[in-house]
């Protein structure tokens, strides 16, 4: 049964103990009693009390000497001293040592109830104050952690941008030289030399893709430098992206058919950012779909949202990998096993932009059965 609080009465007078119980239990308190210093010490060590009524002087010890064990057990326990005329000085000493109040024998039921209720209110206020401090400390810690994470994120973006910019020019220069040699413009090549240079060129293509993705990822995280969000015509961007991948799809014999019902619909985004998002989704669908497969792009309005689905008949994603889609540099196990190239940054870039646009990306997939990414964006309300 719920009680208003747990009370311990430590007093060597049987009448005081019984009187306190008769007054406090009907008022809703749970009351325990101890008749000596040692018995009280045992109760304190083994129990949990909101308030202790403590006789200032007992045959086997002073009540004031129990204040330490009481607060060691629970610093918020309220101690009220019970004193007689001859022990007022000890009561005053107890107050100086932190006791909340004292009542003098003999006392009335009303005085006892008033004193206990005031003591319980003090305990409640102290508890609320402590919880408030804890909340404030947690909020301050979260703020510090957020600031640190933001600083680290800014540094990471800066570092990625700096490194990518520094690498882009030399990689482009090496690519140009390798391709010049492959075309035979620097002299005849043996079959073995051509094969080695072709392998180098493939690696350079991957490195260039990684540099480009790092720059795009850094840009997607540098939100303060982006243009404000604006009304972006959704269908125009989808058609532009489809046209960009049309030749790649034809080369693999992939059916790339958009079904768009958003001709006059604008979404809240940036043109470049939305282009990047759709480019990654459509490009991945084609990349991970074998020859003669299908990629479907559907777009429609659902209430105040624009919904774009990019579905493929590709290799799919294993169930254990789905939760990691969007993590930086993560690539699904089957993509590694099949030797399909990729940087593992594309979906991280998608998530960065979509979060900025106030949208979301969901994925449904089954290994060997294809994948569907669903992009949801708020419709422009301007």
KEROTOR-187525 format. One record per residue (C-alpha): x, y, z; residue number from 1. Coordinates in Angstrom, 2 decimals, padded with zeros to 5 digits. Layout:
<nodes>
- xx/yy/zz/num
- X/Y/Z/NUM;
...
</nodes>
This chain:
<nodes>
- xx/yy/zz/num
- 000.00/000.00/000.00/1;
- 001.27/003.50/-000.81/2;
- 002.26/005.64/002.16/3;
- 003.05/009.31/002.62/4;
- 006.51/008.35/003.85/5;
- 008.56/006.04/006.04/6;
- 009.15/007.35/009.58/7;
- 011.56/005.98/012.20/8;
- 011.00/006.95/015.84/9;
- 014.03/006.43/018.13/10;
- 013.18/007.12/021.76/11;
- 013.70/005.25/025.00/12;
- 010.22/006.22/026.29/13;
- 007.56/003.69/025.37/14;
- 004.83/006.32/025.61/15;
- 006.57/008.57/023.04/16;
- 007.01/005.70/020.62/17;
- 003.41/004.52/020.91/18;
- 002.06/008.08/020.81/19;
- 003.95/008.86/017.59/20;
- 002.63/005.67/016.00/21;
- -000.99/006.47/017.04/22;
- -000.76/009.94/015.48/23;
- 001.26/009.23/012.33/24;
- -000.09/005.93/011.03/25;
- -003.70/007.17/010.65/26;
- -002.24/010.17/008.79/27;
- -000.84/007.80/006.14/28;
- 002.74/007.30/007.32/29;
- 004.50/003.98/007.83/30;
- 006.10/004.04/011.28/31;
- 008.90/001.94/012.75/32;
- 010.27/002.39/016.26/33;
- 013.50/001.76/018.20/34;
- 013.88/001.99/021.98/35;
- 017.64/002.59/022.25/36;
- 020.65/004.09/020.55/37;
- 021.93/000.67/019.41/38;
- 018.53/-000.52/018.18/39;
- 018.12/002.73/016.29/40;
- 021.57/002.32/014.76/41;
- 020.56/-001.13/013.53/42;
- 017.33/000.21/011.99/43;
- 019.23/002.99/010.23/44;
- 021.75/000.53/008.80/45;
- 019.06/-001.80/007.45/46;
- 016.18/000.47/006.48/47;
- 015.26/003.38/004.26/48;
- 013.52/006.31/005.96/49;
- 012.25/009.66/004.79/50;
- 012.23/011.18/008.28/51;
- 013.67/010.17/011.67/52;
- 012.25/011.40/014.98/53;
- 015.28/011.18/017.23/54;
- 015.49/011.44/021.01/55;
- 018.41/013.66/021.83/56;
- 019.50/011.64/024.87/57;
- 019.14/007.92/025.57/58;
- 020.72/005.71/028.26/59;
- 023.14/004.09/025.79/60;
- 024.02/007.10/023.63/61;
- 023.25/010.55/022.27/62;
- 020.82/010.98/019.43/63;
- 023.04/013.64/017.89/64;
- 025.63/010.91/017.27/65;
- 023.15/009.09/015.00/66;
- 022.98/012.01/012.56/67;
- 026.15/010.86/010.78/68;
- 024.92/007.27/010.15/69;
- 021.50/008.60/009.08/70;
- 022.94/010.86/006.39/71;
- 025.56/008.36/005.36/72;
- 022.67/006.05/004.53/73;
- 020.62/008.76/002.79/74;
- 021.78/012.40/002.73/75;
- 018.21/013.57/002.11/76;
- 016.69/011.94/005.21/77;
- 015.13/014.60/007.45/78;
- 016.09/014.44/011.14/79;
- 013.77/015.93/013.78/80;
- 015.07/016.03/017.36/81;
- 012.86/015.11/020.33/82;
- 014.10/016.94/023.40/83;
- 013.20/017.52/026.99/84;
- 013.79/020.71/029.02/85;
- 017.16/019.53/030.34/86;
- 018.55/018.73/026.88/87;
- 017.80/021.93/024.95/88;
- 021.51/022.61/024.48/89;
- 021.94/019.21/022.84/90;
- 018.99/019.99/020.57/91;
- 020.63/023.25/019.55/92;
- 023.85/021.35/018.85/93;
- 021.85/018.93/016.67/94;
- 020.35/021.81/014.69/95;
- 023.85/023.22/014.13/96;
- 024.94/019.82/012.84/97;
- 022.13/019.74/010.30/98;
- 018.97/018.48/012.01/99;
- 015.88/020.04/010.44/100;
- 013.88/020.93/013.58/101;
- 013.17/019.89/017.14/102;
- 010.06/019.41/019.26/103;
- 010.02/019.49/023.04/104;
- 008.38/016.92/025.30/105;
- 005.53/016.85/025.94/106;
- 004.14/017.70/022.50/107;
- 000.66/017.61/021.01/108;
- -000.54/015.48/018.13/109;
- -001.08/018.61/016.04/110;
- 002.48/019.84/016.67/111;
- 003.88/016.42/015.79/112;
- 001.89/016.22/012.54/113;
- 002.78/019.80/011.57/114;
- 006.49/019.19/012.21/115;
- 006.53/015.88/010.31/116;
- 004.60/017.32/007.35/117;
- 006.98/020.28/007.15/118;
- 009.93/017.88/007.27/119;
- 008.44/015.74/004.49/120;
- 007.88/018.85/002.37/121;
- 011.53/019.79/002.87/122;
- 012.58/016.32/001.74/123;
- 010.38/016.63/-001.34/124;
- 011.85/020.03/-002.23/125;
- 015.40/018.80/-001.68/126;
- 014.69/015.79/-003.91/127;
- 013.23/017.98/-006.65/128;
- 016.18/020.34/-006.40/129;
- 018.57/017.41/-006.75/130;
- 016.69/016.04/-009.74/131;
- 016.67/019.48/-011.33/132;
- 020.44/019.72/-010.87/133;
- 020.85/016.28/-012.39/134;
- 018.72/017.27/-015.38/135;
- 020.70/020.48/-015.79/136;
- 023.98/018.57/-015.56/137;
- 022.75/016.05/-018.12/138;
- 021.60/018.86/-020.41/139;
- 024.99/020.57/-020.03/140;
- 026.76/017.28/-020.78/141;
- 024.58/016.72/-023.85/142;
- 025.32/020.25/-025.00/143;
- 029.05/019.68/-024.56/144;
- 028.82/016.35/-026.39/145;
- 026.81/017.97/-029.21/146;
- 029.32/020.80/-029.54/147;
- 032.21/018.35/-029.57/148;
- 030.47/016.20/-032.18/149;
- 029.83/019.28/-034.31/150;
- 033.48/020.33/-034.04/151;
- 034.62/016.84/-034.97/152;
- 032.17/016.76/-037.85/153;
- 033.38/020.13/-039.10/154;
- 036.98/018.96/-038.86/155;
- 036.16/015.72/-040.67/156;
- 034.41/017.61/-043.44/157;
- 037.29/020.07/-043.69/158;
- 039.83/017.24/-043.70/159;
- 037.91/015.27/-046.33/160;
- 037.57/018.36/-048.53/161;
- 041.23/019.30/-048.16/162;
- 042.51/015.79/-048.88/163;
- 040.14/015.27/-051.80/164;
- 041.09/018.60/-053.39/165;
- 044.78/017.85/-052.96/166;
- 044.37/014.40/-054.52/167;
- 042.08/015.33/-057.39/168;
- 044.68/017.11/-059.54/169;
- 047.49/014.51/-059.32/170;
- 045.04/011.63/-059.86/171;
- 043.58/013.37/-062.91/172;
- 047.13/013.92/-064.21/173;
- 048.05/010.28/-063.75/174;
- 044.82/009.16/-065.44/175;
- 045.59/011.36/-068.42/176;
- 049.09/009.90/-068.75/177;
- 047.89/006.30/-068.41/178;
- 045.13/006.78/-071.00/179;
- 047.60/008.43/-073.36/180;
- 049.83/005.37/-073.07/181;
- 046.88/003.00/-073.52/182;
- 045.98/004.76/-076.78/183;
- 049.52/004.10/-078.02/184;
- 050.41/007.76/-078.21/185;
- 053.62/007.23/-076.19/186;
- 054.89/004.26/-078.16/187;
- 053.90/000.68/-078.77/188;
- 052.98/-001.46/-075.76/189;
- 053.32/-005.14/-075.19/190;
- 050.24/-007.17/-074.29/191;
- 051.45/-007.42/-070.68/192;
- 052.08/-003.67/-070.46/193;
- 048.60/-002.91/-071.81/194;
- 047.04/-005.26/-069.28/195;
- 048.93/-003.66/-066.39/196;
- 048.05/-000.14/-067.52/197;
- 044.39/-001.15/-067.90/198;
- 044.37/-002.43/-064.33/199;
- 046.01/000.81/-063.17/200;
- 043.35/002.78/-065.02/201;
- 040.56/000.85/-063.26/202;
- 042.14/001.62/-059.88/203;
- 042.47/005.28/-060.83/204;
- 038.80/005.38/-061.81/205;
- 037.91/004.04/-058.37/206;
- 040.20/006.55/-056.68/207;
- 038.67/009.40/-058.66/208;
- 035.18/008.21/-057.70/209;
- 036.24/008.09/-054.05/210;
- 037.63/011.64/-054.25/211;
- 034.41/012.89/-055.85/212;
- 032.29/011.16/-053.20/213;
- 034.43/012.61/-050.40/214;
- 033.95/016.09/-051.79/215;
- 030.20/015.53/-052.17/216;
- 029.95/014.13/-048.64/217;
- 031.86/017.08/-047.23/218;
- 029.55/019.45/-049.12/219;
- 026.46/017.66/-047.83/220;
- 027.67/018.14/-044.25/221;
- 028.65/021.77/-044.63/222;
- 025.03/022.85/-044.35/223;
- 025.83/026.40/-043.29/224;
- 027.47/027.00/-046.68/225;
- 024.55/025.64/-048.73/226;
- 021.98/027.73/-050.47/227;
- 018.64/028.11/-048.68/228;
- 016.06/025.45/-049.41/229;
- 013.80/026.32/-052.31/230;
- 011.02/024.97/-054.50/231;
- 012.58/022.32/-056.78/232;
- 010.48/020.78/-059.61/233;
- 010.66/017.07/-058.81/234;
- 009.80/015.63/-062.21/235;
- 012.38/017.77/-064.02/236;
- 015.17/016.52/-061.76/237;
- 014.08/012.87/-062.12/238;
- 013.94/013.15/-065.92/239;
- 017.40/014.76/-065.96/240;
- 018.85/011.93/-063.88/241;
- 017.14/009.24/-065.99/242;
- 018.56/010.80/-069.16/243;
- 022.03/010.81/-067.60/244;
- 021.88/007.05/-066.92/245;
- 019.98/006.05/-070.07/246;
- 023.08/005.00/-072.02/247;
- 024.51/003.01/-069.10/248;
- 021.17/001.20/-068.72/249;
- 021.00/000.45/-072.48/250;
- 024.54/-000.93/-072.41/251;
- 023.45/-003.47/-069.77/252;
- 020.11/-004.16/-071.42/253;
- 018.30/-002.82/-068.36/254;
- 014.77/-001.53/-068.73/255;
- 014.70/001.95/-067.18/256;
- 011.11/003.17/-067.15/257;
- 009.94/006.08/-065.02/258;
- 006.25/006.37/-064.06/259;
- 005.89/009.95/-062.93/260;
- 002.74/011.68/-061.68/261;
- 004.32/014.83/-060.28/262;
- 004.54/017.15/-063.26/263;
- 003.53/020.33/-061.42/264;
- 004.94/019.27/-058.04/265;
- 007.80/021.07/-056.31/266;
- 009.60/019.79/-053.22/267;
- 011.51/021.60/-050.48/268;
- 015.17/021.00/-051.37/269;
- 018.07/022.36/-053.39/270;
- 018.40/021.50/-057.05/271;
- 021.98/020.24/-056.76/272;
- 021.26/018.32/-053.57/273;
- 018.16/016.57/-054.97/274;
- 020.07/015.77/-058.14/275;
- 022.81/014.16/-056.05/276;
- 020.28/012.11/-054.06/277;
- 018.47/010.77/-057.13/278;
- 021.74/010.25/-059.00/279;
- 022.95/007.96/-056.20/280;
- 019.68/006.04/-055.94/281;
- 019.27/005.49/-059.69/282;
- 023.00/004.92/-060.27/283;
- 023.14/002.27/-057.54/284;
- 020.03/000.56/-058.90/285;
- 021.65/000.21/-062.33/286;
- 025.05/-000.74/-060.91/287;
- 023.70/-003.54/-058.73/288;
- 021.26/-004.91/-061.31/289;
- 022.59/-007.61/-063.64/290;
- 022.23/-007.39/-067.41/291;
- 018.67/-007.63/-068.79/292;
- 017.22/-006.55/-065.45/293;
- 014.74/-003.84/-064.59/294;
- 014.86/-000.51/-062.76/295;
- 011.55/001.24/-062.05/296;
- 011.22/004.83/-060.92/297;
- 007.84/005.93/-059.61/298;
- 006.88/009.33/-058.21/299;
- 003.56/010.53/-056.84/300;
- 002.09/012.91/-054.29/301;
- 000.69/011.51/-051.03/302;
- -001.04/014.32/-049.10/303;
- 001.70/016.89/-048.25/304;
- 004.53/014.57/-049.25/305;
- 006.23/013.64/-052.48/306;
- 007.16/009.95/-052.65/307;
- 009.77/008.61/-055.06/308;
- 010.42/004.86/-055.31/309;
- 013.46/003.44/-057.06/310;
- 013.07/-000.33/-057.38/311;
- 015.45/-002.76/-059.08/312;
- 015.68/-006.45/-059.81/313;
- 019.29/-006.55/-058.67/314;
- 021.39/-008.53/-056.21/315;
- 019.50/-007.23/-053.16/316;
- 020.82/-006.65/-049.67/317;
- 021.17/-009.26/-046.93/318;
- 018.94/-008.75/-043.89/319;
- 021.92/-008.31/-041.56/320;
- 023.29/-005.52/-043.75/321;
- 020.12/-003.45/-044.06/322;
- 020.58/-001.64/-040.73/323;
- 024.01/-000.41/-041.87/324;
- 022.92/001.15/-045.15/325;
- 023.88/004.82/-044.95/326;
- 026.91/004.34/-042.73/327;
- 030.05/005.90/-044.17/328;
- 032.22/003.45/-046.13/329;
- 029.84/000.54/-045.49/330;
- 029.28/-001.85/-048.37/331;
- 027.04/-004.91/-048.34/332;
- 028.76/-008.27/-048.18/333;
- 027.39/-009.56/-051.50/334;
- 028.60/-006.42/-053.32/335;
- 032.14/-007.20/-052.13/336;
- 031.82/-010.84/-053.08/337;
- 030.63/-010.03/-056.61/338;
- 033.45/-007.52/-057.10/339;
- 031.10/-004.63/-057.86/340;
- 033.10/-001.41/-057.36/341;
- 031.94/001.29/-054.96/342;
- 033.18/003.69/-052.31/343;
- 030.56/003.04/-049.62/344;
- 029.78/006.77/-049.41/345;
- 026.84/007.15/-051.77/346;
- 024.04/006.33/-049.33/347;
- 025.70/008.36/-046.58/348;
- 025.58/011.34/-048.94/349;
- 021.91/010.59/-049.67/350;
- 021.03/010.53/-045.98/351;
- 022.88/013.79/-045.28/352;
- 020.95/015.66/-047.97/353;
- 017.57/014.09/-047.26/354;
- 017.87/014.89/-043.55/355;
- 018.57/018.51/-044.46/356;
- 015.49/018.55/-046.70/357;
- 013.32/017.27/-043.85/358;
- 012.62/013.97/-045.60/359;
- 013.48/010.34/-045.10/360;
- 014.80/007.32/-047.00/361;
- 013.49/003.80/-046.41/362;
- 014.78/000.58/-047.91/363;
- 013.15/-002.80/-048.46/364;
- 015.29/-005.56/-049.87/365;
- 015.84/-009.28/-050.04/366;
- 019.11/-010.79/-051.13/367;
- 018.85/-012.01/-054.72/368;
- 015.39/-010.46/-055.14/369;
- 016.11/-006.77/-055.69/370;
- 015.85/-003.59/-053.65/371;
- 013.39/-000.71/-053.33/372;
- 014.44/002.65/-051.93/373;
- 011.59/005.00/-051.00/374;
- 012.40/008.70/-050.84/375;
- 009.86/010.89/-049.02/376;
- 010.14/014.68/-049.21/377;
- 007.90/017.52/-048.04/378;
- 006.00/019.33/-050.77/379;
- 006.92/022.99/-051.18/380;
- 004.28/025.10/-049.41/381;
- 005.44/028.55/-050.45/382;
</nodes>
